[in-house]
Structure formats: structure tokens, C-alpha cells
């Protein structure tokens, strides 16, 4: 395997780690807020967090797809 392919796979793995960390953190935060509630929340906080979670989940899916596609050609 040449260096460029290794660097590409490393980049994909780093992005997957990055986005999966955000997805995990946001999902736990949203779950906590739903279970416990919080009177300090603004009315649009939960929808904004959910939208952000959706965006990061989509980015994670895209990164996994790119990695899988690149992995096939190694």
C-alpha cells in the first residue's frame, strides 16, 4: 500500500472519530434533557441541538461511505 492511500485512510478514520464523538455527545445531551428536563432551556434549544445532531450524523454517514468506497480500491 502506498503512502498516499495510507494517508487517505488515516484522514477518513480521523473524520469518523471526530464526527462520532460529536454525535455521541449530542445524543447523550439530548437524552439527558428529555429525561430530566431543564427550566433554563430556551424553547428552541432542543430543536437546534436535534438539527445539529442530524447534520453530524449525516456527515458521519458520508465519511463512512467515502472510506468504504476508498477502501475497496486498496
C-alpha positions in Angstrom: 0.0 0.0 0.0 1.5 3.4 -0.9 1.8 6.3 1.4 -1.0 8.4 -0.2 -3.5 5.6 0.3 -2.5 5.2 3.9 -2.8 8.9 4.5 -6.3 8.9 2.8 -7.5 6.1 5.1 -6.0 7.8 8.1 -7.9 11.0 7.2 -11.1 9.1 6.9 -10.6 7.4 10.2 -9.8 10.8 11.9 -13.0 12.3 10.5 -15.1 9.3 11.6 -13.7 9.6 15.1 -14.3 13.4 15.1 -17.9 13.2 14.0 -18.8 10.1 16.0 -17.6 11.9 19.1 -19.9 14.8 18.4 -22.8 12.5 17.6 -22.4 10.6 20.8 -22.1 13.7 22.9 -25.1 15.4 21.4 -27.3 12.3 21.6 -26.4 11.9 25.3 -27.1 15.6 25.9 -30.5 15.5 24.2 -31.4 12.3 26.0 -30.5 13.9 29.3 -32.6 16.9 28.5 -35.6 14.8 27.5 -35.4 12.6 30.6 -34.6 15.3 33.2 -35.9 18.5 31.6 -34.4 21.8 32.4 -36.2 25.1 33.2 -33.2 27.1 31.9 -33.6 25.9 28.4 -34.8 28.3 25.7 -37.8 27.0 23.6 -35.6 26.5 20.5 -32.6 24.8 22.2 -33.8 21.3 21.9 -34.8 21.6 18.2 -31.4 23.3 17.4 -29.5 20.5 19.2 -31.5 17.9 17.3 -30.8 19.6 14.0 -27.1 19.7 14.8 -27.2 16.0 15.7 -28.8 15.3 12.3 -26.1 17.2 10.5 -23.3 15.5 12.3 -24.9 12.1 11.8 -25.2 12.8 8.1 -21.5 13.9 7.9 -20.6 10.7 9.8 -22.5 8.6 7.2 -20.8 10.4 4.3 -17.4 9.9 5.9 -18.1 6.2 6.4 -19.3 5.8 2.8 -16.2 7.6 1.4 -14.0 5.4 3.5 -15.7 2.3 2.4 -15.5 3.3 -1.3 -11.8 4.2 -1.0 -11.1 1.0 0.9 -12.4 -1.1 -1.9 -9.7 0.1 -4.2 -6.7 -0.6 -1.9 
